[in-house]
Amino acid sequence: MKKMIKIRFILVLVLAVFSAADISAQITLTSVKPGQELELKPTDDTLWVMNDARMRSVIETGRLYRISKETNELLSQKCDTLQEVVNQQDSLISILKSDRDYYVTELKTSREDVITAGKMAKKYRRRARLATFGIGVGAALGVVVGYFLFKD
C-alpha cells in the first residue's frame, strides 16, 4: 500500500514538472529588471531585448494595429454596403432614363397629334362656315325663287 502511494506521488511530481515546463514555454513576455540575469537555452524562437520605453511603444503599436484592423473591417463593410447602394441607384437611374425617354417620345407624338388635330379642326371650321354661308344663300335664293314662282 505504501509502495502504491509512493508511485502515485512520483507520478504526480513528474506530471507537475512537465506541466510547469509546458507553462513556462507558453510565457511570451518576461521582464528582466536592472541587475538581474536571465539564462536562456537556444530554441526555435528569436530573442528580442528591449528597454521599457520600447516595449511600451511595441504594445501601443499592437493596440493601434488591432484598432486599425477593426476599423478596416468596418470600413470594408461600409464600402460593400455603399457599393450595393450605388448599384441600386444606377439601376434606378437607368430605369428613370428609359421612362423619361418614353415620356419624351409620347409628348412629341401627342404634340404632333395636337398640331394635326388643329389643322383638321381649322379645315372643318372653314368647311362649316362655307356650309353655313351656302345654306343661308341657298335659303335666301329659295325664298326669292319661290316668291317669283308663286307670285300670282
PyMOL CGO cylinders between C-alpha atoms (Angstrom):
from pymol import cmd
from pymol.cgo import CYLINDER

trace = [
    CYLINDER, 0.00, 0.00, 0.00, 2.77, 2.43, 0.89, 0.3, 1, 1, 1, 1, 1, 1,
    CYLINDER, 2.77, 2.43, 0.89, 4.55, 1.48, -2.30, 0.3, 1, 1, 1, 1, 1, 1,
    CYLINDER, 4.55, 1.48, -2.30, 1.43, 2.38, -4.33, 0.3, 1, 1, 1, 1, 1, 1,
    CYLINDER, 1.43, 2.38, -4.33, 1.17, 5.80, -2.66, 0.3, 1, 1, 1, 1, 1, 1,
    CYLINDER, 1.17, 5.80, -2.66, 4.87, 6.41, -3.30, 0.3, 1, 1, 1, 1, 1, 1,
    CYLINDER, 4.87, 6.41, -3.30, 4.44, 5.56, -7.02, 0.3, 1, 1, 1, 1, 1, 1,
    CYLINDER, 4.44, 5.56, -7.02, 1.44, 7.87, -7.28, 0.3, 1, 1, 1, 1, 1, 1,
    CYLINDER, 1.44, 7.87, -7.28, 3.38, 10.66, -5.59, 0.3, 1, 1, 1, 1, 1, 1,
    CYLINDER, 3.38, 10.66, -5.59, 6.28, 10.23, -8.04, 0.3, 1, 1, 1, 1, 1, 1,
    CYLINDER, 6.28, 10.23, -8.04, 3.83, 10.23, -10.96, 0.3, 1, 1, 1, 1, 1, 1,
    CYLINDER, 3.83, 10.23, -10.96, 2.17, 13.43, -9.75, 0.3, 1, 1, 1, 1, 1, 1,
    CYLINDER, 2.17, 13.43, -9.75, 5.58, 15.04, -9.23, 0.3, 1, 1, 1, 1, 1, 1,
    CYLINDER, 5.58, 15.04, -9.23, 6.71, 14.10, -12.76, 0.3, 1, 1, 1, 1, 1, 1,
    CYLINDER, 6.71, 14.10, -12.76, 3.45, 15.43, -14.26, 0.3, 1, 1, 1, 1, 1, 1,
    CYLINDER, 3.45, 15.43, -14.26, 3.86, 18.67, -12.30, 0.3, 1, 1, 1, 1, 1, 1,
    CYLINDER, 3.86, 18.67, -12.30, 7.40, 19.12, -13.66, 0.3, 1, 1, 1, 1, 1, 1,
    CYLINDER, 7.40, 19.12, -13.66, 6.25, 18.51, -17.24, 0.3, 1, 1, 1, 1, 1, 1,
    CYLINDER, 6.25, 18.51, -17.24, 3.29, 20.86, -16.95, 0.3, 1, 1, 1, 1, 1, 1,
    CYLINDER, 3.29, 20.86, -16.95, 5.50, 23.54, -15.33, 0.3, 1, 1, 1, 1, 1, 1,
    CYLINDER, 5.50, 23.54, -15.33, 7.91, 23.23, -18.25, 0.3, 1, 1, 1, 1, 1, 1,
    CYLINDER, 7.91, 23.23, -18.25, 5.00, 23.49, -20.68, 0.3, 1, 1, 1, 1, 1, 1,
    CYLINDER, 5.00, 23.49, -20.68, 3.56, 26.53, -18.88, 0.3, 1, 1, 1, 1, 1, 1,
    CYLINDER, 3.56, 26.53, -18.88, 6.95, 28.26, -18.84, 0.3, 1, 1, 1, 1, 1, 1,
    CYLINDER, 6.95, 28.26, -18.84, 7.31, 27.65, -22.58, 0.3, 1, 1, 1, 1, 1, 1,
    CYLINDER, 7.31, 27.65, -22.58, 3.99, 29.45, -23.17, 0.3, 1, 1, 1, 1, 1, 1,
    CYLINDER, 3.99, 29.45, -23.17, 5.08, 32.67, -21.47, 0.3, 1, 1, 1, 1, 1, 1,
    CYLINDER, 5.08, 32.67, -21.47, 5.72, 35.24, -24.19, 0.3, 1, 1, 1, 1, 1, 1,
    CYLINDER, 5.72, 35.24, -24.19, 6.96, 38.21, -22.17, 0.3, 1, 1, 1, 1, 1, 1,
    CYLINDER, 6.96, 38.21, -22.17, 9.47, 38.09, -19.35, 0.3, 1, 1, 1, 1, 1, 1,
    CYLINDER, 9.47, 38.09, -19.35, 10.78, 41.20, -17.74, 0.3, 1, 1, 1, 1, 1, 1,
    CYLINDER, 10.78, 41.20, -17.74, 14.40, 41.36, -16.58, 0.3, 1, 1, 1, 1, 1, 1,
    CYLINDER, 14.40, 41.36, -16.58, 14.99, 44.13, -14.06, 0.3, 1, 1, 1, 1, 1, 1,
    CYLINDER, 14.99, 44.13, -14.06, 18.24, 46.06, -13.98, 0.3, 1, 1, 1, 1, 1, 1,
    CYLINDER, 18.24, 46.06, -13.98, 20.86, 43.97, -12.21, 0.3, 1, 1, 1, 1, 1, 1,
    CYLINDER, 20.86, 43.97, -12.21, 19.05, 40.67, -12.86, 0.3, 1, 1, 1, 1, 1, 1,
    CYLINDER, 19.05, 40.67, -12.86, 20.39, 37.95, -15.09, 0.3, 1, 1, 1, 1, 1, 1,
    CYLINDER, 20.39, 37.95, -15.09, 18.40, 35.55, -17.23, 0.3, 1, 1, 1, 1, 1, 1,
    CYLINDER, 18.40, 35.55, -17.23, 19.80, 32.37, -18.70, 0.3, 1, 1, 1, 1, 1, 1,
    CYLINDER, 19.80, 32.37, -18.70, 18.17, 31.14, -21.88, 0.3, 1, 1, 1, 1, 1, 1,
    CYLINDER, 18.17, 31.14, -21.88, 18.56, 27.95, -23.83, 0.3, 1, 1, 1, 1, 1, 1,
    CYLINDER, 18.56, 27.95, -23.83, 18.62, 28.14, -27.62, 0.3, 1, 1, 1, 1, 1, 1,
    CYLINDER, 18.62, 28.14, -27.62, 15.19, 27.38, -29.09, 0.3, 1, 1, 1, 1, 1, 1,
    CYLINDER, 15.19, 27.38, -29.09, 13.34, 27.96, -32.34, 0.3, 1, 1, 1, 1, 1, 1,
    CYLINDER, 13.34, 27.96, -32.34, 12.28, 31.44, -31.23, 0.3, 1, 1, 1, 1, 1, 1,
    CYLINDER, 12.28, 31.44, -31.23, 14.11, 34.73, -31.62, 0.3, 1, 1, 1, 1, 1, 1,
    CYLINDER, 14.11, 34.73, -31.62, 15.09, 36.64, -28.51, 0.3, 1, 1, 1, 1, 1, 1,
    CYLINDER, 15.09, 36.64, -28.51, 14.45, 40.37, -28.54, 0.3, 1, 1, 1, 1, 1, 1,
    CYLINDER, 14.45, 40.37, -28.54, 16.00, 42.69, -25.98, 0.3, 1, 1, 1, 1, 1, 1,
    CYLINDER, 16.00, 42.69, -25.98, 14.16, 45.98, -25.49, 0.3, 1, 1, 1, 1, 1, 1,
    CYLINDER, 14.16, 45.98, -25.49, 14.10, 48.70, -22.93, 0.3, 1, 1, 1, 1, 1, 1,
    CYLINDER, 14.10, 48.70, -22.93, 10.91, 49.62, -21.10, 0.3, 1, 1, 1, 1, 1, 1,
    CYLINDER, 10.91, 49.62, -21.10, 10.02, 52.58, -23.33, 0.3, 1, 1, 1, 1, 1, 1,
    CYLINDER, 10.02, 52.58, -23.33, 10.45, 50.49, -26.49, 0.3, 1, 1, 1, 1, 1, 1,
    CYLINDER, 10.45, 50.49, -26.49, 8.31, 47.68, -25.01, 0.3, 1, 1, 1, 1, 1, 1,
    CYLINDER, 8.31, 47.68, -25.01, 5.52, 50.13, -24.21, 0.3, 1, 1, 1, 1, 1, 1,
    CYLINDER, 5.52, 50.13, -24.21, 5.81, 51.50, -27.73, 0.3, 1, 1, 1, 1, 1, 1,
    CYLINDER, 5.81, 51.50, -27.73, 5.51, 47.98, -29.19, 0.3, 1, 1, 1, 1, 1, 1,
    CYLINDER, 5.51, 47.98, -29.19, 2.46, 47.24, -27.03, 0.3, 1, 1, 1, 1, 1, 1,
    CYLINDER, 2.46, 47.24, -27.03, 0.85, 50.54, -28.05, 0.3, 1, 1, 1, 1, 1, 1,
    CYLINDER, 0.85, 50.54, -28.05, 1.61, 49.79, -31.70, 0.3, 1, 1, 1, 1, 1, 1,
    CYLINDER, 1.61, 49.79, -31.70, -0.08, 46.41, -31.30, 0.3, 1, 1, 1, 1, 1, 1,
    CYLINDER, -0.08, 46.41, -31.30, -3.16, 48.06, -29.82, 0.3, 1, 1, 1, 1, 1, 1,
    CYLINDER, -3.16, 48.06, -29.82, -3.24, 50.63, -32.61, 0.3, 1, 1, 1, 1, 1, 1,
    CYLINDER, -3.24, 50.63, -32.61, -2.85, 47.82, -35.16, 0.3, 1, 1, 1, 1, 1, 1,
    CYLINDER, -2.85, 47.82, -35.16, -5.79, 45.93, -33.66, 0.3, 1, 1, 1, 1, 1, 1,
    CYLINDER, -5.79, 45.93, -33.66, -7.91, 49.10, -33.68, 0.3, 1, 1, 1, 1, 1, 1,
    CYLINDER, -7.91, 49.10, -33.68, -6.84, 49.84, -37.27, 0.3, 1, 1, 1, 1, 1, 1,
    CYLINDER, -6.84, 49.84, -37.27, -7.69, 46.29, -38.28, 0.3, 1, 1, 1, 1, 1, 1,
    CYLINDER, -7.69, 46.29, -38.28, -11.18, 46.57, -36.74, 0.3, 1, 1, 1, 1, 1, 1,
    CYLINDER, -11.18, 46.57, -36.74, -11.64, 49.97, -38.41, 0.3, 1, 1, 1, 1, 1, 1,
    CYLINDER, -11.64, 49.97, -38.41, -10.50, 48.50, -41.72, 0.3, 1, 1, 1, 1, 1, 1,
    CYLINDER, -10.50, 48.50, -41.72, -13.04, 45.67, -41.44, 0.3, 1, 1, 1, 1, 1, 1,
    CYLINDER, -13.04, 45.67, -41.44, -15.79, 48.15, -40.57, 0.3, 1, 1, 1, 1, 1, 1,
    CYLINDER, -15.79, 48.15, -40.57, -14.86, 50.41, -43.47, 0.3, 1, 1, 1, 1, 1, 1,
    CYLINDER, -14.86, 50.41, -43.47, -14.77, 47.41, -45.81, 0.3, 1, 1, 1, 1, 1, 1,
    CYLINDER, -14.77, 47.41, -45.81, -18.30, 46.52, -44.74, 0.3, 1, 1, 1, 1, 1, 1,
    CYLINDER, -18.30, 46.52, -44.74, -19.39, 50.13, -45.28, 0.3, 1, 1, 1, 1, 1, 1,
    CYLINDER, -19.39, 50.13, -45.28, -17.75, 50.14, -48.73, 0.3, 1, 1, 1, 1, 1, 1,
    CYLINDER, -17.75, 50.14, -48.73, -19.61, 46.97, -49.65, 0.3, 1, 1, 1, 1, 1, 1,
    CYLINDER, -19.61, 46.97, -49.65, -22.88, 48.49, -48.42, 0.3, 1, 1, 1, 1, 1, 1,
    CYLINDER, -22.88, 48.49, -48.42, -22.15, 51.70, -50.32, 0.3, 1, 1, 1, 1, 1, 1,
    CYLINDER, -22.15, 51.70, -50.32, -21.39, 49.71, -53.48, 0.3, 1, 1, 1, 1, 1, 1,
    CYLINDER, -21.39, 49.71, -53.48, -24.76, 47.94, -53.15, 0.3, 1, 1, 1, 1, 1, 1,
    CYLINDER, -24.76, 47.94, -53.15, -26.49, 51.31, -52.75, 0.3, 1, 1, 1, 1, 1, 1,
    CYLINDER, -26.49, 51.31, -52.75, -24.62, 52.69, -55.78, 0.3, 1, 1, 1, 1, 1, 1,
    CYLINDER, -24.62, 52.69, -55.78, -25.67, 49.66, -57.84, 0.3, 1, 1, 1, 1, 1, 1,
    CYLINDER, -25.67, 49.66, -57.84, -29.30, 50.15, -56.78, 0.3, 1, 1, 1, 1, 1, 1,
    CYLINDER, -29.30, 50.15, -56.78, -29.11, 53.87, -57.62, 0.3, 1, 1, 1, 1, 1, 1,
    CYLINDER, -29.11, 53.87, -57.62, -27.55, 53.07, -61.01, 0.3, 1, 1, 1, 1, 1, 1,
    CYLINDER, -27.55, 53.07, -61.01, -30.38, 50.68, -61.80, 0.3, 1, 1, 1, 1, 1, 1,
    CYLINDER, -30.38, 50.68, -61.80, -32.91, 53.33, -60.73, 0.3, 1, 1, 1, 1, 1, 1,
    CYLINDER, -32.91, 53.33, -60.73, -31.15, 55.89, -62.92, 0.3, 1, 1, 1, 1, 1, 1,
    CYLINDER, -31.15, 55.89, -62.92, -31.30, 53.61, -65.94, 0.3, 1, 1, 1, 1, 1, 1,
    CYLINDER, -31.30, 53.61, -65.94, -35.00, 52.90, -65.28, 0.3, 1, 1, 1, 1, 1, 1,
    CYLINDER, -35.00, 52.90, -65.28, -35.74, 56.61, -64.91, 0.3, 1, 1, 1, 1, 1, 1,
    CYLINDER, -35.74, 56.61, -64.91, -33.83, 57.41, -68.11, 0.3, 1, 1, 1, 1, 1, 1,
    CYLINDER, -33.83, 57.41, -68.11, -35.82, 54.84, -70.06, 0.3, 1, 1, 1, 1, 1, 1,
    CYLINDER, -35.82, 54.84, -70.06, -39.05, 56.19, -68.52, 0.3, 1, 1, 1, 1, 1, 1,
    CYLINDER, -39.05, 56.19, -68.52, -38.01, 59.73, -69.41, 0.3, 1, 1, 1, 1, 1, 1,
    CYLINDER, -38.01, 59.73, -69.41, -37.26, 58.68, -72.98, 0.3, 1, 1, 1, 1, 1, 1,
    CYLINDER, -37.26, 58.68, -72.98, -40.67, 57.01, -73.19, 0.3, 1, 1, 1, 1, 1, 1,
    CYLINDER, -40.67, 57.01, -73.19, -42.47, 60.11, -71.93, 0.3, 1, 1, 1, 1, 1, 1,
    CYLINDER, -42.47, 60.11, -71.93, -40.43, 62.44, -74.17, 0.3, 1, 1, 1, 1, 1, 1,
    CYLINDER, -40.43, 62.44, -74.17, -41.43, 60.30, -77.16, 0.3, 1, 1, 1, 1, 1, 1,
    CYLINDER, -41.43, 60.30, -77.16, -45.08, 60.27, -76.04, 0.3, 1, 1, 1, 1, 1, 1,
    CYLINDER, -45.08, 60.27, -76.04, -45.02, 64.06, -75.54, 0.3, 1, 1, 1, 1, 1, 1,
    CYLINDER, -45.02, 64.06, -75.54, -43.57, 64.58, -79.01, 0.3, 1, 1, 1, 1, 1, 1,
    CYLINDER, -43.57, 64.58, -79.01, -46.19, 62.27, -80.52, 0.3, 1, 1, 1, 1, 1, 1,
    CYLINDER, -46.19, 62.27, -80.52, -49.02, 63.99, -78.67, 0.3, 1, 1, 1, 1, 1, 1,
    CYLINDER, -49.02, 63.99, -78.67, -47.78, 67.44, -79.77, 0.3, 1, 1, 1, 1, 1, 1,
    CYLINDER, -47.78, 67.44, -79.77, -47.72, 66.24, -83.36, 0.3, 1, 1, 1, 1, 1, 1,
    CYLINDER, -47.72, 66.24, -83.36, -51.24, 64.83, -82.90, 0.3, 1, 1, 1, 1, 1, 1,
    CYLINDER, -51.24, 64.83, -82.90, -52.43, 68.17, -81.46, 0.3, 1, 1, 1, 1, 1, 1,
    CYLINDER, -52.43, 68.17, -81.46, -50.97, 70.05, -84.42, 0.3, 1, 1, 1, 1, 1, 1,
    CYLINDER, -50.97, 70.05, -84.42, -52.63, 67.61, -86.86, 0.3, 1, 1, 1, 1, 1, 1,
    CYLINDER, -52.63, 67.61, -86.86, -55.95, 67.85, -84.96, 0.3, 1, 1, 1, 1, 1, 1,
    CYLINDER, -55.95, 67.85, -84.96, -55.67, 71.68, -85.03, 0.3, 1, 1, 1, 1, 1, 1,
    CYLINDER, -55.67, 71.68, -85.03, -55.16, 71.67, -88.78, 0.3, 1, 1, 1, 1, 1, 1,
    CYLINDER, -55.16, 71.67, -88.78, -58.13, 69.33, -89.25, 0.3, 1, 1, 1, 1, 1, 1,
    CYLINDER, -58.13, 69.33, -89.25, -60.29, 71.47, -86.94, 0.3, 1, 1, 1, 1, 1, 1,
    CYLINDER, -60.29, 71.47, -86.94, -59.35, 74.57, -88.91, 0.3, 1, 1, 1, 1, 1, 1,
    CYLINDER, -59.35, 74.57, -88.91, -60.26, 72.80, -92.15, 0.3, 1, 1, 1, 1, 1, 1,
    CYLINDER, -60.26, 72.80, -92.15, -63.61, 71.60, -90.74, 0.3, 1, 1, 1, 1, 1, 1,
    CYLINDER, -63.61, 71.60, -90.74, -64.35, 75.06, -89.30, 0.3, 1, 1, 1, 1, 1, 1,
    CYLINDER, -64.35, 75.06, -89.30, -63.75, 76.61, -92.71, 0.3, 1, 1, 1, 1, 1, 1,
    CYLINDER, -63.75, 76.61, -92.71, -65.99, 73.99, -94.31, 0.3, 1, 1, 1, 1, 1, 1,
    CYLINDER, -65.99, 73.99, -94.31, -68.67, 74.62, -91.66, 0.3, 1, 1, 1, 1, 1, 1,
    CYLINDER, -68.67, 74.62, -91.66, -68.56, 78.37, -92.37, 0.3, 1, 1, 1, 1, 1, 1,
    CYLINDER, -68.56, 78.37, -92.37, -68.84, 77.71, -96.08, 0.3, 1, 1, 1, 1, 1, 1,
    CYLINDER, -68.84, 77.71, -96.08, -71.71, 75.28, -95.46, 0.3, 1, 1, 1, 1, 1, 1,
    CYLINDER, -71.71, 75.28, -95.46, -73.47, 77.82, -93.22, 0.3, 1, 1, 1, 1, 1, 1,
    CYLINDER, -73.47, 77.82, -93.22, -72.98, 80.55, -95.79, 0.3, 1, 1, 1, 1, 1, 1,
    CYLINDER, -72.98, 80.55, -95.79, -74.14, 78.20, -98.58, 0.3, 1, 1, 1, 1, 1, 1,
    CYLINDER, -74.14, 78.20, -98.58, -77.25, 77.20, -96.60, 0.3, 1, 1, 1, 1, 1, 1,
    CYLINDER, -77.25, 77.20, -96.60, -78.05, 80.88, -95.92, 0.3, 1, 1, 1, 1, 1, 1,
    CYLINDER, -78.05, 80.88, -95.92, -77.54, 81.85, -99.55, 0.3, 1, 1, 1, 1, 1, 1,
    CYLINDER, -77.54, 81.85, -99.55, -79.48, 78.76, -100.70, 0.3, 1, 1, 1, 1, 1, 1,
    CYLINDER, -79.48, 78.76, -100.70, -82.37, 79.54, -98.32, 0.3, 1, 1, 1, 1, 1, 1,
    CYLINDER, -82.37, 79.54, -98.32, -82.47, 83.18, -99.40, 0.3, 1, 1, 1, 1, 1, 1,
    CYLINDER, -82.47, 83.18, -99.40, -82.28, 82.16, -103.05, 0.3, 1, 1, 1, 1, 1, 1,
    CYLINDER, -82.28, 82.16, -103.05, -85.04, 79.57, -102.47, 0.3, 1, 1, 1, 1, 1, 1,
    CYLINDER, -85.04, 79.57, -102.47, -87.30, 82.20, -100.88, 0.3, 1, 1, 1, 1, 1, 1,
    CYLINDER, -87.30, 82.20, -100.88, -86.67, 84.62, -103.74, 0.3, 1, 1, 1, 1, 1, 1,
    CYLINDER, -86.67, 84.62, -103.74, -87.24, 81.93, -106.40, 0.3, 1, 1, 1, 1, 1, 1,
    CYLINDER, -87.24, 81.93, -106.40, -90.34, 80.71, -104.54, 0.3, 1, 1, 1, 1, 1, 1,
    CYLINDER, -90.34, 80.71, -104.54, -91.66, 84.22, -104.34, 0.3, 1, 1, 1, 1, 1, 1,
    CYLINDER, -91.66, 84.22, -104.34, -91.29, 84.71, -108.10, 0.3, 1, 1, 1, 1, 1, 1,
    CYLINDER, -91.29, 84.71, -108.10, -92.69, 81.31, -108.92, 0.3, 1, 1, 1, 1, 1, 1,
    CYLINDER, -92.69, 81.31, -108.92, -95.73, 81.53, -106.73, 0.3, 1, 1, 1, 1, 1, 1,
    CYLINDER, -95.73, 81.53, -106.73, -96.44, 85.22, -107.08, 0.3, 1, 1, 1, 1, 1, 1,
    CYLINDER, -96.44, 85.22, -107.08, -99.70, 85.32, -108.85, 0.3, 1, 1, 1, 1, 1, 1,
]
cmd.load_cgo(trace, "trace")
